[in-house]
Amino acid sequence: MTSSTRWLSSEEDETWRSVWALMTWLPVRLDSQLRADAGLSQAEYHALSQISEAPDRIMRLSTLAARSNMTLSHLSRVITRLADAGWLVRSPDPDDGRYTRAQLTEAGWQKLRTAAPSHVEAVRQAVFDNLSADEARCLGLAAARVADAVAPDSARRD
């Protein structure tokens, strides 16, 4: 150990332990809810929801990877599962064939519409019901700053 180590204060250590617990248990809770209620993983749900918000429900996979905080290889596995289920189709981008895009099918749109209400309720119960409006706002600001600091350049917010 060197004398230049910037040790955490007791308050910082407690904060870090809370962040660690949040990073550990919140994804477990939400993934479990989605699997039980909709037969989807969090990654699958998030990919479907991001595509659903794009014009004509079509998005380049590189854009989707950045918005979903997934590597292209992880996203490729997720997209394969969603395509195999009939919830989206892959196609070359007509504007630039070097890119692949995903388009939500009607079945995918219905799957998402069915899954969303119980997932949003689970998010509300796990996060927002436990915070005041000011705490939720502060959590959002703090989480965004940390996420921006640790995200790869391709995923940074503009």
Backbone bond lengths (Angstrom), bond angles and torsions (degrees), N, CA, C in turn:
res aa  C-N    CA-C-N  psi(-1)  N-CA   C-N-CA  omega(-1)  CA-C   N-CA-C  phi
1 M - - - 1.448 - - 1.535 108.49 -
2 T 1.297 113.82 138.68 1.457 117.87 179.27 1.521 109.82 -104.95
3 S 1.314 114.77 159.46 1.466 118.99 179.64 1.521 111.71 -72.58
4 S 1.336 118.05 -11.35 1.459 120.50 -179.87 1.528 113.09 -87.65
5 T 1.332 117.28 -0.37 1.455 120.25 178.27 1.519 109.35 -64.54
6 R 1.323 115.35 128.73 1.463 120.49 179.55 1.534 108.39 -93.48
7 W 1.342 115.59 83.46 1.454 121.19 -177.73 1.515 110.69 -63.48
8 L 1.328 115.14 152.53 1.458 120.43 176.77 1.521 109.45 -75.44
9 S 1.314 114.72 141.21 1.463 118.72 172.07 1.525 107.43 -71.43
10 S 1.303 117.56 168.84 1.468 119.16 -179.80 1.533 110.40 -62.64
11 E 1.320 118.06 -36.88 1.465 120.52 177.64 1.536 110.61 -67.48
12 E 1.333 117.38 -42.36 1.462 120.74 177.28 1.525 110.95 -63.99
13 D 1.335 116.66 -39.76 1.454 120.29 178.69 1.521 110.64 -62.79
14 E 1.303 116.93 -42.08 1.463 120.32 178.37 1.530 110.67 -65.03
15 T 1.326 116.46 -41.38 1.469 120.55 176.58 1.522 110.18 -60.89
16 W 1.348 116.06 -46.13 1.455 119.67 -179.66 1.521 111.28 -60.37
17 R 1.325 117.66 -41.77 1.464 120.87 179.21 1.535 110.76 -63.30
18 S 1.317 117.16 -36.28 1.467 120.55 176.64 1.528 110.91 -68.37
19 V 1.328 116.66 -41.80 1.462 120.33 177.39 1.524 109.50 -62.19
20 W 1.325 117.01 -44.13 1.464 121.13 179.19 1.524 110.82 -59.03
21 A 1.325 117.13 -45.94 1.463 120.83 178.91 1.530 110.98 -62.53
22 L 1.318 116.84 -40.82 1.462 121.43 177.38 1.525 110.71 -61.46
23 M 1.339 116.74 -47.32 1.469 120.83 -179.81 1.522 111.70 -64.62
24 T 1.309 116.93 -27.66 1.456 121.17 -178.80 1.523 112.00 -83.59
25 W 1.325 116.50 -52.49 1.458 119.95 -168.65 1.519 115.20 -88.62
26 L 1.320 119.26 -30.18 1.465 119.57 179.87 1.533 111.39 -64.52
27 P 1.334 119.54 -47.49 1.470 118.11 177.22 1.529 113.04 -61.59
28 V 1.319 117.28 -36.80 1.468 120.48 178.52 1.529 109.67 -62.08
29 R 1.324 116.32 -46.91 1.473 120.95 -178.82 1.528 111.02 -62.23
30 L 1.338 116.64 -47.98 1.466 119.81 -175.67 1.527 111.75 -71.63
31 D 1.317 117.90 -36.63 1.454 120.07 177.70 1.525 109.96 -66.00
32 S 1.318 116.51 -41.44 1.463 120.93 178.69 1.527 110.76 -61.43
33 Q 1.318 116.91 -43.30 1.471 121.06 178.42 1.517 110.96 -61.28
34 L 1.326 116.72 -47.33 1.470 119.90 -178.18 1.523 111.88 -64.86
35 R 1.312 116.69 -40.84 1.473 119.63 179.45 1.527 110.92 -64.81
36 A 1.338 116.18 -42.00 1.467 120.24 -178.38 1.528 111.58 -70.10
37 D 1.320 116.91 -44.16 1.464 120.47 -173.87 1.523 114.03 -86.12
38 A 1.340 117.49 -30.42 1.462 119.02 -171.82 1.528 114.01 -130.28
39 G 1.330 118.03 -7.34 1.451 119.56 -177.15 1.514 113.22 68.45
40 L 1.330 116.42 27.78 1.469 122.48 -179.95 1.519 110.02 -122.52
41 S 1.323 116.37 148.49 1.462 120.11 169.24 1.526 107.98 -83.36
42 Q 1.309 116.17 166.26 1.470 119.60 175.12 1.512 111.12 -58.80
43 A 1.320 117.47 -42.23 1.468 120.98 -179.33 1.521 110.83 -62.70
44 E 1.323 117.15 -41.34 1.467 120.69 178.48 1.526 110.84 -65.61
45 Y 1.321 116.48 -46.16 1.462 120.10 178.68 1.524 110.47 -60.08
46 H 1.313 116.90 -46.29 1.461 120.13 -177.05 1.526 110.88 -64.12
47 A 1.328 117.05 -40.81 1.467 119.58 177.53 1.529 110.37 -61.57
48 L 1.321 117.50 -47.34 1.464 120.54 178.13 1.524 111.40 -59.19
49 S 1.324 116.55 -43.61 1.470 119.11 -176.98 1.526 111.44 -67.71
50 Q 1.329 117.76 -38.42 1.465 120.03 178.61 1.525 111.08 -65.51
51 I 1.329 116.98 -43.48 1.465 120.04 178.63 1.526 110.13 -64.48
52 S 1.322 117.32 -37.17 1.470 120.76 -178.06 1.524 112.08 -62.77
53 E 1.329 117.23 -25.37 1.462 121.11 -177.89 1.523 112.67 -88.89
54 A 1.336 117.82 -7.38 1.462 121.98 -178.85 1.535 110.01 -82.55
55 P 1.321 116.41 155.04 1.465 119.02 175.96 1.535 110.89 -55.59
56 D 1.330 115.80 132.93 1.469 123.20 -178.29 1.523 112.87 57.57
57 R 1.340 116.50 15.76 1.472 122.36 -179.86 1.531 111.35 55.90
58 I 1.352 114.71 41.04 1.466 122.33 178.47 1.522 107.86 -127.97
59 M 1.346 116.97 136.05 1.465 120.58 179.67 1.521 109.91 -148.29
60 R 1.329 115.30 141.87 1.464 119.89 172.43 1.522 108.77 -64.43
61 L 1.320 115.43 142.44 1.464 118.98 -179.63 1.521 111.76 -64.89
62 S 1.327 118.81 -33.44 1.464 120.52 178.05 1.522 110.97 -64.50
63 T 1.321 117.01 -38.56 1.471 121.11 176.34 1.522 110.07 -67.71
64 L 1.326 115.47 -43.38 1.464 120.05 179.32 1.523 111.38 -61.75
65 A 1.329 117.26 -40.34 1.464 120.45 178.80 1.521 110.51 -59.54
66 A 1.330 116.74 -45.46 1.465 120.54 -179.82 1.527 110.98 -65.05
67 R 1.313 117.64 -44.21 1.475 120.96 -178.79 1.513 112.75 -70.38
68 S 1.312 116.60 -25.87 1.466 120.79 -177.63 1.519 112.91 -96.67
69 N 1.337 116.67 -0.89 1.463 120.93 -178.54 1.517 111.53 57.40
70 M 1.340 115.78 43.18 1.462 121.48 178.46 1.525 109.05 -123.58
71 T 1.309 115.29 148.26 1.460 118.75 171.01 1.526 107.58 -70.78
72 L 1.323 116.14 159.27 1.463 119.13 178.03 1.529 111.55 -61.29
73 S 1.334 117.98 -35.57 1.467 119.28 -179.73 1.531 111.02 -68.28
74 H 1.335 117.81 -40.88 1.464 120.39 177.10 1.518 109.87 -65.81
75 L 1.335 116.06 -45.49 1.456 119.74 179.54 1.526 110.58 -60.17
76 S 1.318 117.72 -38.66 1.467 121.08 179.88 1.522 110.87 -58.70
77 R 1.332 117.18 -41.76 1.467 120.57 177.94 1.534 110.96 -66.24
78 V 1.326 116.32 -40.76 1.472 121.02 178.50 1.526 109.83 -63.66
79 I 1.320 116.88 -46.83 1.465 121.72 -178.77 1.526 110.77 -62.62
80 T 1.317 116.78 -39.10 1.465 120.33 177.84 1.526 110.56 -60.60
81 R 1.334 117.13 -45.46 1.477 120.15 178.79 1.529 110.77 -62.35
82 L 1.336 117.25 -42.73 1.467 120.89 -178.94 1.526 111.35 -67.64
83 A 1.328 116.92 -38.96 1.466 120.43 177.66 1.528 110.65 -67.61
84 D 1.334 116.68 -41.58 1.470 120.67 178.50 1.529 111.25 -61.11
85 A 1.336 116.65 -31.68 1.463 121.14 178.81 1.534 111.75 -80.47
86 G 1.344 116.77 -9.06 1.466 120.29 -179.50 1.515 114.01 84.86
87 W 1.338 117.37 15.52 1.457 120.63 -176.20 1.524 113.47 -92.40
88 L 1.316 116.50 -12.08 1.462 120.44 173.28 1.512 109.34 -156.59
89 V 1.326 114.79 163.68 1.458 121.01 174.63 1.521 108.44 -125.38
90 R 1.330 114.61 145.09 1.461 121.58 176.30 1.520 108.10 -100.49
91 S 1.336 115.29 146.36 1.456 119.91 175.50 1.521 109.15 -157.00
92 P 1.351 116.33 156.30 1.457 118.16 175.23 1.537 109.64 -65.28
93 D 1.311 116.50 146.98 1.459 120.82 176.73 1.529 107.88 -72.00
94 P 1.338 118.42 121.75 1.468 119.81 -177.98 1.531 112.64 -66.10
95 D 1.328 117.83 -20.96 1.465 121.17 178.90 1.520 112.02 -82.03
96 D 1.328 116.74 -25.78 1.463 121.55 -179.73 1.523 107.96 -159.79
97 G 1.318 116.40 100.44 1.456 122.61 -174.57 1.512 115.40 -61.52
98 R 1.340 117.80 -8.48 1.463 119.58 176.74 1.522 110.90 -73.18
99 Y 1.324 116.90 -17.04 1.464 121.76 -178.10 1.522 110.18 -104.09
100 T 1.327 114.78 152.02 1.458 121.85 173.73 1.506 107.10 -113.39
101 R 1.307 115.31 143.96 1.461 119.09 177.14 1.514 110.14 -124.40
102 A 1.300 114.51 160.18 1.462 121.57 177.75 1.520 108.04 -118.48
103 Q 1.316 115.09 138.83 1.463 120.52 177.09 1.519 108.62 -124.55
104 L 1.308 115.40 129.94 1.454 121.23 177.77 1.526 109.02 -68.06
105 T 1.312 117.03 131.89 1.464 120.98 174.42 1.532 108.37 -84.40
106 E 1.294 116.43 170.27 1.470 120.21 175.66 1.532 109.62 -61.02
107 A 1.330 116.70 -38.78 1.473 120.09 177.88 1.531 110.48 -64.23
108 G 1.336 117.25 -38.43 1.462 121.08 177.19 1.509 111.96 -65.74
109 W 1.330 115.94 -41.25 1.462 120.79 177.69 1.527 110.03 -61.99
110 Q 1.333 117.18 -43.03 1.463 120.23 179.10 1.524 111.07 -67.33
111 K 1.339 117.58 -38.13 1.470 121.03 177.37 1.521 110.08 -60.12
112 L 1.318 115.97 -45.69 1.461 120.74 179.76 1.523 111.00 -64.62
113 R 1.312 117.65 -44.14 1.472 121.33 -179.94 1.524 111.39 -62.98
114 T 1.316 116.84 -32.50 1.467 121.07 177.65 1.529 110.79 -74.69
115 A 1.332 116.81 -39.36 1.469 121.53 -176.42 1.524 113.17 -76.76
116 A 1.313 117.71 -31.19 1.470 121.64 -170.32 1.531 114.80 -59.95
117 P 1.316 120.50 -48.60 1.473 118.32 -175.14 1.528 114.57 -56.49
118 S 1.320 118.20 -46.71 1.465 119.04 -178.71 1.529 111.10 -71.82
119 H 1.338 117.50 -31.01 1.464 119.41 177.68 1.520 110.73 -69.58
120 V 1.314 117.39 -44.45 1.464 120.39 178.13 1.523 110.25 -60.97
121 E 1.311 117.13 -39.34 1.466 120.65 177.51 1.529 110.57 -64.39
122 A 1.324 117.41 -40.52 1.468 120.59 178.09 1.529 110.65 -63.79
123 V 1.325 117.50 -41.39 1.474 121.21 176.38 1.521 109.58 -62.60
124 R 1.317 116.28 -45.70 1.470 120.39 179.87 1.531 110.28 -59.29
125 Q 1.331 117.57 -46.67 1.465 120.75 -178.71 1.529 112.05 -66.03
126 A 1.311 116.90 -40.39 1.466 120.39 -176.40 1.516 112.86 -76.40
127 V 1.309 117.74 -32.23 1.462 120.41 -173.61 1.525 111.85 -115.05
128 F 1.305 117.47 -69.28 1.460 121.26 -166.03 1.518 114.64 -71.89
129 D 1.311 118.24 -30.25 1.468 119.53 176.95 1.526 111.94 -68.22
130 N 1.316 117.60 -15.59 1.454 122.18 -178.74 1.520 113.45 -98.38
131 L 1.328 117.24 2.60 1.464 121.86 -175.81 1.513 111.03 -130.77
132 S 1.323 115.27 149.09 1.460 119.11 169.61 1.530 107.20 -74.78
133 A 1.318 116.94 169.68 1.471 120.79 177.63 1.528 110.41 -59.64
134 D 1.335 117.12 -41.53 1.466 120.20 178.86 1.523 111.65 -66.06
135 E 1.330 117.02 -41.53 1.468 120.05 177.91 1.523 110.87 -63.14
136 A 1.323 117.01 -41.22 1.468 120.55 178.91 1.524 110.42 -63.00
137 R 1.307 117.13 -42.35 1.462 121.52 178.44 1.528 110.29 -62.78
138 C 1.329 116.68 -45.50 1.474 120.96 178.78 1.528 111.22 -63.65
139 L 1.335 117.08 -41.74 1.465 120.30 177.54 1.524 110.18 -60.22
140 G 1.310 116.59 -44.37 1.461 120.76 179.39 1.519 112.22 -60.84
141 L 1.328 116.52 -45.28 1.465 120.59 179.60 1.528 111.03 -65.28
142 A 1.314 116.25 -45.54 1.466 120.12 -179.26 1.530 110.77 -65.16
143 A 1.322 117.33 -44.69 1.462 120.28 -179.64 1.530 110.77 -62.75
144 A 1.321 117.34 -40.12 1.470 120.78 179.49 1.525 110.91 -63.68
145 R 1.325 117.02 -41.04 1.470 119.63 179.70 1.522 111.77 -65.05
146 V 1.325 116.71 -43.21 1.460 119.84 179.14 1.527 109.78 -67.70
147 A 1.331 117.39 -44.10 1.469 120.69 179.52 1.525 110.76 -59.42
148 D 1.323 117.63 -43.06 1.464 120.76 178.49 1.525 111.66 -63.62
149 A 1.325 116.81 -34.45 1.461 120.36 -178.30 1.521 112.53 -72.49
150 V 1.322 117.35 -29.25 1.460 119.56 -175.22 1.530 113.58 -106.06
151 A 1.320 117.84 -12.22 1.467 120.68 -177.54 1.527 110.67 -71.75
152 P 1.328 115.72 147.41 1.467 118.43 173.55 1.529 108.98 -64.04
153 D 1.312 116.67 158.04 1.471 120.58 -177.60 1.519 112.14 -52.54
154 S 1.328 117.50 -36.91 1.470 121.09 -177.04 1.524 112.51 -67.00
155 A 1.331 118.22 -17.91 1.462 121.20 -177.14 1.511 112.80 -108.80
156 R 1.322 118.02 0.54 1.467 119.74 -177.90 1.511 111.16 -67.16
157 R 1.321 115.11 145.64 1.456 121.60 178.77 1.519 109.07 -78.67
158 D 1.319 115.31 147.97 1.470 119.48 178.10 1.516 111.09 -96.13
